[in-house]
Structures are given as C-alpha cells and as structure tokens.
C-alpha cells in the first residue's frame, strides 16, 4: 500500500470514529461510508482509474506484477507469508502481498 493510500485510509478511520461519537451516528458501515465521502480528496477516483488502466496495459503486454509466482503459479498472501517465514524475512507480518513478493524475490 502506498504512503498516500495509507494516509487517506487513516484519515477515513479517524473521521469515521469522530462520526460514531456524534449525535447523528449510524451503523459502523454507515459511519465509514460517510467518512469516505467527506475525506475523499479531489481526483482520487481519476487516480484509481488511471492506475487500473496502467496495470491492465502492463498485464496485456506481459509486464504485470507476478507476486512471487514460479512457473505461472499464483500465490496467496498466506502462501507468500509462509515462504517469507521460511526465508527468515523480518517484518513480514506488516507487509502487503506485493511487498512480501518483492522481499522473497530479493532473498532468493
């Protein structure tokens, strides 16, 4: 997860908590959705669409990320975590799927 996405997510989490304390609080899901709407930064949707289009183009051209697959094998995050554990990679618990795959690739 990028630093920007992490920051955005933290802002949404804080705002959802603030909403839950207020007089017009709804369910947890309603509070989260409302917080998402209130904290969405301008252009966020366009950024996501652009990234998706770039990833689709890379995949089509055979340049997409493989996430630690061997011979076309697709690994789940849990499988990558187990491989990282066997390789003694530190900090694996906090890593995303792509971070695990990168760390495994560097170690092998």
Secondary structure by P-SEA (a helix, b strand, c coil): ccaaaaaaaaaaaaaaaaaaaccccccaaaaaaaaaaaacccaaaaaaaaaaaaaaaaaaacccccccccccccccaaaaaaaaaaacccccccccaaaaaaaaaaac
